[in-house]
Amino acid sequence: MTQPAAAGGTERVNVAFTQAVEPVARRLQTRLRMPNLMDVARIAVAFAVRQDLPLGRPSDFGPASNANYNVGSLDPGRDLRGLVLALHPDLTDDPYRVIETLMNVGTLELDRQVNAGTVVSLQDLLVTS
């Protein structure tokens, strides 16, 4: 399902973890003591932006899982959307499609860094290097 976009296109109204990423997100939820998967999704988007991960979808992105969120719940103030558009003003893709990509690739990268011991707690995400 989509809704009208500001530039005349359409925007998604739902985003999801992929089937491969959902169990990774659940593991992060437990390891980093986050209340729910929506919090994992938000942190993963911010982490992906901070790590300057690519906005494009990898070729092996995969199908959506049942961990599916309405963008009005995930991004009630449209702040994530605004951040993506502010950082990438020439973006032609649906910002919520990009957010969905970032939440998935950000989850995978965050999990990699947790497993490597680079990130042990959410506090580690606040420390600048």
GUDRENLUM-391098 format. One record per residue: residue number from 0; z, y, x of N, C-alpha, C in turn; residue in one letter. Coordinates in nm, 4 decimals, padded with zeros to 6 digits, always signed. Each point is the difference from the previous one (the first is absolute). Layout:
N
+-----+----------+----------+----------+----------+----------+----------+----------+----------+----------+---+
|   k |     n_up |  n_north |   n_east |    ca_up | ca_north |  ca_east |     c_up |  c_north |   c_east | r |
+-----+----------+----------+----------+----------+----------+----------+----------+----------+----------+---+
| NUM |        Z |        Y |        X |        Z |        Y |        X |        Z |        Y |        X | A |
...
+-----+----------+----------+----------+----------+----------+----------+----------+----------+----------+---+
***
This chain:
129
+-----+----------+----------+----------+----------+----------+----------+----------+----------+----------+---+
|   k |     n_up |  n_north |   n_east |    ca_up | ca_north |  ca_east |     c_up |  c_north |   c_east | r |
+-----+----------+----------+----------+----------+----------+----------+----------+----------+----------+---+
|   0 | +00.0000 | -00.1179 | +00.0851 | +00.0000 | +00.1179 | -00.0851 | +00.0000 | +00.1235 | +00.0891 | M |
|   1 | -00.0692 | +00.1032 | -00.0414 | -00.0107 | +00.1222 | +00.0795 | +00.0274 | +00.1214 | -00.0866 | T |
|   2 | +00.0239 | +00.1110 | +00.0660 | +00.0176 | +00.1277 | -00.0691 | -00.0884 | +00.1027 | +00.0692 | Q |
|   3 | -00.0315 | +00.1112 | -00.0654 | -00.0867 | +00.0996 | +00.0630 | +00.0611 | +00.0535 | +00.1284 | P |
|   4 | -00.0819 | +00.0195 | +00.0997 | +00.0432 | +00.0584 | +00.1269 | -00.0301 | +00.1485 | -00.0011 | A |
|   5 | +00.0640 | +00.0708 | +00.0890 | -00.0165 | +00.1452 | +00.0049 | -00.1450 | +00.0401 | +00.0263 | A |
|   6 | -00.0704 | -00.0786 | +00.0808 | -00.1367 | +00.0367 | +00.0367 | -00.1039 | -00.0626 | -00.0917 | A |
|   7 | +00.0405 | -00.0475 | -00.1160 | -00.0954 | -00.0532 | -00.0947 | -00.0196 | -00.1501 | +00.0076 | G |
|   8 | +00.0582 | -00.0655 | +00.1007 | -00.0084 | -00.1457 | +00.0111 | +00.1116 | -00.0628 | -00.0817 | G |
|   9 | +00.0326 | -00.1224 | +00.0324 | +00.1112 | -00.0658 | -00.0678 | +00.1012 | -00.0466 | +00.1021 | T |
|  10 | +00.1261 | -00.0030 | -00.0412 | +00.1088 | -00.0468 | +00.0852 | +00.0651 | -00.1208 | -00.0647 | E |
|  11 | +00.0463 | -00.0888 | +00.0829 | +00.0734 | -00.1161 | -00.0479 | +00.1271 | +00.0436 | -00.0699 | R |
|  12 | +00.0458 | -00.0815 | -00.0902 | +00.1312 | +00.0234 | -00.0596 | +00.0981 | -00.1083 | +00.0429 | V |
|  13 | -00.0487 | -00.1024 | +00.0707 | +00.0850 | -00.1054 | +00.0537 | -00.0395 | -00.0286 | +00.1439 | N |
|  14 | +00.0993 | -00.0337 | +00.0811 | -00.0215 | -00.0450 | +00.1377 | +00.0815 | -00.1272 | +00.0185 | V |
|  15 | -00.0385 | -00.0805 | +00.0995 | +00.0682 | -00.1280 | +00.0181 | +00.0030 | -00.0397 | +00.1460 | A |
|  16 | +00.1007 | -00.0803 | +00.0345 | -00.0030 | -00.0714 | +00.1261 | -00.1028 | -00.1110 | -00.0145 | F |
|  17 | -00.0629 | -00.0382 | +00.1090 | -00.0896 | -00.1154 | -00.0059 | +00.0847 | -00.1266 | -00.0052 | T |
|  18 | -00.0647 | -00.1101 | -00.0338 | +00.0713 | -00.1277 | -00.0067 | +00.0588 | -00.0372 | +00.1355 | Q |
|  19 | -00.0698 | +00.0317 | +00.1083 | +00.0502 | -00.0314 | +00.1335 | +00.1144 | +00.0918 | +00.0421 | A |
|  20 | +00.0001 | +00.1228 | -00.0477 | +00.1000 | +00.0985 | +00.0439 | +00.1269 | -00.0039 | -00.0849 | V |
|  21 | -00.0092 | -00.0426 | -00.1237 | +00.1191 | -00.0009 | -00.0864 | +00.1181 | -00.0743 | +00.0622 | E |
|  22 | -00.0160 | -00.1214 | +00.0544 | +00.1162 | -00.0660 | +00.0602 | +00.0533 | +00.0741 | +00.1228 | P |
|  23 | -00.0874 | +00.0676 | +00.0719 | +00.0423 | +00.0813 | +00.1142 | +00.0847 | +00.1164 | -00.0508 | V |
|  24 | -00.0438 | +00.0634 | -00.1083 | +00.0755 | +00.1107 | -00.0598 | +00.1377 | -00.0483 | -00.0476 | A |
|  25 | +00.0051 | -00.1180 | -00.0588 | +00.1285 | -00.0559 | -00.0450 | +00.0930 | -00.0252 | +00.1191 | R |
|  26 | -00.0567 | -00.0486 | +00.1089 | +00.0804 | -00.0231 | +00.1209 | +00.0554 | +00.1320 | +00.0532 | R |
|  27 | -00.0841 | +00.1037 | +00.0026 | +00.0472 | +00.1318 | +00.0445 | +00.1067 | +00.0556 | -00.0935 | L |
|  28 | -00.0185 | -00.0212 | -00.1282 | +00.0990 | +00.0468 | -00.0980 | +00.1369 | -00.0577 | +00.0342 | Q |
|  29 | +00.0044 | -00.1272 | +00.0325 | +00.1266 | -00.0655 | +00.0347 | +00.0509 | +00.0468 | +00.1361 | T |
|  30 | -00.0865 | -00.0016 | +00.1004 | +00.0428 | +00.0326 | +00.1371 | +00.0439 | +00.1450 | +00.0145 | R |
|  31 | -00.0668 | +00.0902 | -00.0713 | +00.0342 | +00.1422 | +00.0111 | +00.0869 | +00.0480 | -00.1160 | L |
|  32 | +00.0428 | -00.0933 | -00.0826 | +00.0926 | +00.0267 | -00.1116 | -00.0490 | +00.1111 | -00.0924 | R |
|  33 | -00.1220 | -00.0168 | -00.0458 | -00.0562 | +00.0959 | -00.0955 | +00.0210 | -00.0534 | -00.1416 | M |
|  34 | +00.0266 | +00.0892 | -00.0954 | +00.0302 | -00.0448 | -00.1368 | -00.1127 | -00.0766 | -00.0690 | P |
|  35 | -00.1257 | +00.0392 | +00.0252 | -00.1099 | -00.0664 | -00.0714 | -00.1304 | +00.0131 | +00.0788 | N |
|  36 | -00.1002 | -00.0720 | -00.0462 | -00.1294 | +00.0011 | +00.0696 | -00.0716 | +00.1342 | -00.0091 | L |
|  37 | +00.0299 | +00.0773 | -00.1020 | -00.0617 | +00.1316 | -00.0095 | +00.0486 | +00.0889 | +00.1151 | M |
|  38 | +00.1251 | -00.0167 | +00.0391 | +00.0504 | +00.0741 | +00.1161 | -00.0697 | -00.0457 | +00.1274 | D |
|  39 | -00.0237 | -00.1301 | +00.0117 | -00.0752 | -00.0516 | +00.1148 | -00.1384 | +00.0649 | +00.0017 | V |
|  40 | -00.0647 | +00.0073 | -00.1141 | -00.1338 | +00.0590 | -00.0081 | +00.0021 | +00.1458 | +00.0459 | A |
|  41 | +00.0960 | +00.0768 | -00.0465 | +00.0066 | +00.1422 | +00.0380 | +00.0248 | +00.0159 | +00.1498 | R |
|  42 | +00.0963 | -00.0762 | +00.0527 | +00.0308 | +00.0064 | +00.1431 | -00.1220 | -00.0427 | +00.0805 | I |
|  43 | -00.0690 | -00.1037 | -00.0466 | -00.1175 | -00.0495 | +00.0717 | -00.1109 | +00.1047 | +00.0050 | A |
|  44 | -00.0196 | +00.0737 | -00.1089 | -00.1005 | +00.1066 | +00.0004 | +00.0383 | +00.1068 | +00.1022 | V |
|  45 | +00.1248 | +00.0445 | -00.0032 | +00.0452 | +00.1021 | +00.0950 | -00.0116 | -00.0507 | +00.1439 | A |
|  46 | +00.0372 | -00.1247 | +00.0216 | -00.0084 | -00.0593 | +00.1329 | -00.1461 | -00.0068 | +00.0465 | F |
|  47 | -00.0890 | -00.0409 | -00.0878 | -00.1420 | -00.0077 | +00.0343 | -00.0552 | +00.1374 | +00.0362 | A |
|  48 | +00.0407 | +00.1020 | -00.0753 | -00.0441 | +00.1371 | +00.0293 | +00.0533 | +00.0428 | +00.1362 | V |
|  49 | +00.1286 | -00.0271 | +00.0249 | +00.0606 | +00.0396 | +00.1274 | -00.0639 | -00.0720 | +00.1181 | R |
|  50 | -00.0373 | -00.1263 | -00.0213 | -00.0634 | -00.0792 | +00.1059 | -00.1498 | +00.0283 | +00.0114 | Q |
|  51 | -00.0503 | +00.0857 | -00.0871 | -00.1415 | +00.0375 | -00.0022 | -00.0902 | -00.1224 | -00.0152 | D |
|  52 | +00.0416 | -00.0897 | -00.0910 | -00.0803 | -00.1190 | -00.0270 | -00.1267 | +00.0406 | -00.0749 | L |
|  53 | -00.1080 | -00.0735 | +00.0177 | -00.1267 | +00.0367 | -00.0654 | +00.0103 | -00.0040 | -00.1520 | P |
|  54 | -00.0730 | +00.0901 | -00.0642 | -00.0016 | +00.0074 | -00.1460 | -00.0914 | -00.1041 | -00.0624 | L |
|  55 | -00.0963 | -00.0480 | +00.0760 | -00.0960 | -00.0971 | -00.0521 | +00.0612 | -00.1385 | -00.0132 | G |
|  56 | -00.0497 | -00.0738 | -00.0967 | +00.0491 | -00.1354 | -00.0221 | -00.0569 | -00.0966 | +00.1018 | R |
|  57 | +00.0863 | -00.0844 | +00.0543 | -00.0526 | -00.1050 | +00.0880 | -00.0867 | -00.0974 | -00.0804 | P |
|  58 | -00.0914 | -00.0666 | +00.0652 | -00.0914 | -00.0916 | -00.0703 | +00.0748 | -00.1165 | -00.0642 | S |
|  59 | +00.1177 | -00.0329 | +00.0525 | +00.0785 | -00.1119 | -00.0547 | +00.1142 | +00.0492 | -00.0900 | D |
|  60 | -00.0199 | +00.1111 | -00.0672 | +00.1068 | +00.0625 | -00.0789 | +00.0611 | -00.0952 | -00.1021 | F |
|  61 | -00.0787 | -00.0728 | -00.0719 | +00.0513 | -00.1012 | -00.0928 | +00.0265 | +00.0509 | -00.1397 | G |
|  62 | +00.0185 | -00.0939 | -00.0927 | +00.0221 | +00.0350 | -00.1412 | +00.1429 | +00.0474 | -00.0259 | P |
|  63 | +00.0153 | +00.0718 | -00.1095 | +00.1303 | +00.0527 | -00.0400 | +00.0935 | -00.1126 | -00.0429 | A |
|  64 | +00.1289 | +00.0254 | +00.0174 | +00.1031 | -00.0940 | -00.0434 | +00.0562 | +00.0474 | -00.1334 | S |
|  65 | +00.1072 | -00.0635 | -00.0422 | +00.0698 | +00.0435 | -00.1215 | +00.0932 | +00.1177 | +00.0257 | N |
|  66 | +00.0177 | +00.0378 | +00.1275 | +00.0820 | +00.1165 | +00.0341 | -00.0873 | +00.1238 | -00.0194 | A |
|  67 | -00.0124 | +00.0409 | -00.1246 | -00.0931 | +00.1017 | -00.0449 | +00.0807 | +00.1164 | -00.0577 | N |
|  68 | -00.0327 | +00.1227 | +00.0383 | +00.0781 | +00.1160 | -00.0418 | -00.0879 | +00.1078 | -00.0610 | Y |
|  69 | +00.0478 | +00.0587 | -00.1066 | -00.0654 | +00.1161 | -00.0575 | +00.0208 | +00.1164 | +00.0952 | N |
|  70 | -00.1043 | +00.0775 | +00.0267 | +00.0135 | +00.1101 | +00.0953 | +00.1000 | +00.1048 | -00.0491 | V |
|  71 | +00.0184 | +00.0100 | -00.1308 | +00.0995 | +00.0930 | -00.0534 | +00.1420 | -00.0408 | +00.0341 | G |
|  72 | +00.0229 | -00.1283 | +00.0227 | +00.1312 | -00.0481 | +00.0422 | +00.0143 | +00.0054 | +00.1517 | S |
|  73 | -00.1050 | -00.0394 | +00.0712 | +00.0029 | +00.0004 | +00.1458 | +00.0027 | +00.1421 | +00.0552 | L |
|  74 | -00.0734 | +00.0887 | -00.0631 | -00.0194 | +00.1361 | +00.0501 | +00.0158 | +00.1005 | -00.1148 | D |
|  75 | +00.1219 | +00.0057 | -00.0586 | +00.0173 | +00.0802 | -00.1221 | -00.0333 | +00.1481 | +00.0163 | P |
|  76 | +00.0253 | +00.0566 | +00.1152 | -00.0318 | +00.1407 | +00.0230 | -00.1353 | +00.0207 | +00.0652 | G |
|  77 | -00.0720 | -00.1087 | +00.0193 | -00.1305 | +00.0002 | +00.0668 | +00.0083 | +00.0525 | +00.1432 | R |
|  78 | +00.1174 | -00.0178 | +00.0606 | +00.0212 | +00.0459 | +00.1373 | -00.0777 | -00.0822 | +00.1017 | D |
|  79 | -00.0033 | -00.1332 | -00.0187 | -00.0777 | -00.0839 | +00.0928 | -00.1478 | +00.0372 | -00.0077 | L |
|  80 | -00.0490 | +00.0199 | -00.1210 | -00.1392 | +00.0411 | -00.0200 | -00.0247 | +00.1326 | +00.0710 | R |
|  81 | +00.0902 | +00.0952 | -00.0186 | -00.0130 | +00.1310 | +00.0640 | +00.0028 | -00.0093 | +00.1513 | G |
|  82 | +00.0849 | -00.0875 | +00.0531 | +00.0079 | -00.0180 | +00.1446 | -00.1324 | -00.0530 | +00.0555 | L |
|  83 | -00.0532 | -00.1032 | -00.0645 | -00.1273 | -00.0576 | +00.0453 | -00.1104 | +00.1051 | -00.0043 | V |
|  84 | -00.0059 | +00.0769 | -00.1070 | -00.1044 | +00.1026 | -00.0117 | +00.0213 | +00.1160 | +00.0976 | L |
|  85 | +00.1263 | +00.0340 | +00.0271 | +00.0276 | +00.1077 | +00.0961 | -00.0388 | -00.0417 | +00.1419 | A |
|  86 | +00.0270 | -00.1246 | +00.0333 | -00.0318 | -00.0484 | +00.1344 | -00.1478 | -00.0332 | +00.0169 | L |
|  87 | -00.0660 | -00.0268 | -00.1114 | -00.1414 | -00.0388 | +00.0034 | -00.0761 | +00.0769 | -00.1086 | H |
|  88 | -00.0160 | +00.1320 | +00.0176 | -00.0619 | +00.0830 | -00.1044 | -00.1444 | -00.0379 | -00.0316 | P |
|  89 | -00.0669 | -00.0691 | +00.0902 | -00.1385 | -00.0394 | -00.0252 | -00.0111 | -00.1390 | -00.0621 | D |
|  90 | +00.1112 | -00.0556 | -00.0413 | +00.0012 | -00.1341 | -00.0580 | -00.0890 | -00.0054 | -00.1235 | L |
|  91 | -00.0882 | -00.0969 | -00.0046 | -00.0872 | -00.0161 | -00.1168 | +00.0414 | -00.1206 | -00.0836 | T |
|  92 | +00.0846 | -00.0853 | +00.0544 | +00.0457 | -00.1183 | -00.0721 | +00.1152 | +00.0379 | -00.0933 | D |
|  93 | +00.0258 | -00.0832 | -00.0980 | +00.1133 | +00.0173 | -00.0904 | +00.1284 | +00.0009 | +00.0828 | D |
|  94 | +00.0812 | +00.1056 | -00.0075 | +00.1216 | +00.0059 | +00.0809 | +00.0943 | -00.1181 | -00.0254 | P |
|  95 | +00.0038 | -00.0507 | -00.1224 | +00.0890 | -00.1128 | -00.0278 | -00.0554 | -00.1308 | +00.0548 | Y |
|  96 | -00.1288 | -00.0095 | +00.0173 | -00.0560 | -00.1167 | +00.0691 | +00.0423 | +00.0051 | +00.1461 | R |
|  97 | -00.0024 | +00.1196 | +00.0588 | +00.0447 | +00.0183 | +00.1375 | +00.1491 | -00.0310 | +00.0106 | V |
|  98 | +00.0791 | +00.0466 | -00.0945 | +00.1438 | -00.0280 | -00.0005 | +00.0241 | -00.1504 | -00.0099 | I |
|  99 | -00.0769 | -00.0675 | -00.0833 | +00.0131 | -00.1456 | -00.0115 | -00.0310 | -00.0667 | +00.1348 | E |
| 100 | -00.1036 | +00.0483 | +00.0674 | -00.0334 | -00.0527 | +00.1322 | +00.1141 | +00.0258 | +00.0975 | T |
| 101 | +00.0497 | +00.1234 | +00.0024 | +00.1071 | +00.0357 | +00.0936 | +00.1282 | -00.0780 | -00.0269 | L |
| 102 | +00.0316 | -00.0260 | -00.1270 | +00.1229 | -00.0753 | -00.0277 | -00.0115 | -00.1427 | +00.0506 | M |
| 103 | -00.1199 | -00.0556 | -00.0011 | -00.0198 | -00.1361 | +00.0496 | -00.0050 | -00.0054 | +00.1523 | N |
| 104 | -00.0830 | +00.0831 | +00.0620 | -00.0083 | -00.0037 | +00.1462 | +00.1292 | +00.0522 | +00.0630 | V |
| 105 | +00.0650 | +00.0957 | -00.0659 | +00.1281 | +00.0501 | +00.0494 | +00.1091 | -00.1060 | -00.0058 | G |
| 106 | -00.0011 | -00.0812 | -00.1047 | +00.0964 | -00.1092 | -00.0115 | -00.0198 | -00.0999 | +00.1136 | T |
| 107 | -00.1242 | -00.0351 | +00.0270 | -00.0281 | -00.0952 | +00.1074 | +00.0422 | +00.0546 | +00.1361 | L |
| 108 | -00.0298 | +00.1275 | +00.0259 | +00.0369 | +00.0592 | +00.1286 | +00.1519 | +00.0159 | +00.0114 | E |
| 109 | +00.0647 | +00.0402 | -00.1068 | +00.1459 | +00.0124 | +00.0029 | +00.0637 | -00.1362 | +00.0253 | L |
| 110 | -00.0506 | -00.1037 | -00.0645 | +00.0514 | -00.1347 | +00.0219 | -00.0198 | -00.0421 | +00.1453 | D |
| 111 | -00.1145 | +00.0323 | +00.0564 | -00.0259 | -00.0331 | +00.1406 | +00.1035 | +00.0661 | +00.0907 | R |
| 112 | +00.0311 | +00.1266 | -00.0289 | +00.0961 | +00.0713 | +00.0840 | +00.1433 | -00.0475 | -00.0237 | Q |
| 113 | +00.0313 | -00.0407 | -00.1214 | +00.1322 | -00.0590 | -00.0269 | +00.0129 | -00.1305 | +00.0785 | V |
| 114 | -00.1027 | -00.0832 | -00.0052 | +00.0033 | -00.1276 | +00.0723 | +00.0079 | +00.0189 | +00.1513 | N |
| 115 | -00.0592 | +00.1086 | +00.0502 | +00.0037 | +00.0297 | +00.1437 | +00.1322 | +00.0639 | +00.0413 | A |
| 116 | +00.0829 | +00.0405 | -00.0964 | +00.1273 | +00.0640 | +00.0308 | -00.0109 | +00.1500 | +00.0203 | G |
| 117 | -00.1193 | +00.0550 | -00.0186 | -00.0200 | +00.1450 | +00.0132 | +00.0683 | +00.0740 | -00.1144 | T |
| 118 | -00.0051 | -00.0583 | -00.1187 | +00.0667 | +00.0548 | -00.1181 | +00.1028 | -00.1037 | -00.0448 | V |
| 119 | +00.1262 | +00.0434 | -00.0047 | +00.1079 | -00.0896 | -00.0417 | +00.0571 | +00.0434 | -00.1343 | V |
| 120 | -00.0074 | +00.1298 | -00.0264 | +00.0522 | +00.0536 | -00.1258 | -00.0872 | +00.1177 | -00.0430 | S |
| 121 | +00.0217 | +00.0456 | -00.1217 | -00.0747 | +00.1172 | -00.0480 | +00.0272 | +00.1216 | +00.0868 | L |
| 122 | +00.1178 | +00.0083 | +00.0576 | +00.0338 | +00.1119 | +00.0873 | -00.0975 | +00.0098 | +00.1179 | Q |
| 123 | -00.0485 | -00.1124 | +00.0475 | -00.0953 | +00.0006 | +00.1113 | -00.1289 | +00.0710 | -00.0366 | D |
| 124 | -00.0310 | +00.0087 | -00.1284 | -00.1223 | +00.0675 | -00.0426 | +00.0153 | +00.1516 | +00.0047 | L |
| 125 | +00.1232 | +00.0477 | +00.0095 | +00.0253 | +00.1433 | +00.0014 | +00.0067 | +00.0574 | +00.1407 | L |
| 126 | +00.0191 | -00.0850 | +00.0978 | +00.0121 | +00.0444 | +00.1388 | -00.1383 | +00.0308 | +00.0539 | V |
| 127 | -00.0132 | +00.1168 | +00.0587 | -00.1290 | +00.0369 | +00.0592 | -00.0001 | -00.0414 | +00.1455 | T |
| 128 | -00.1188 | -00.0343 | +00.0476 | -00.0095 | -00.0414 | +00.1414 | -00.0688 | +00.1036 | +00.0825 | S |
+-----+----------+----------+----------+----------+----------+----------+----------+----------+----------+---+
***
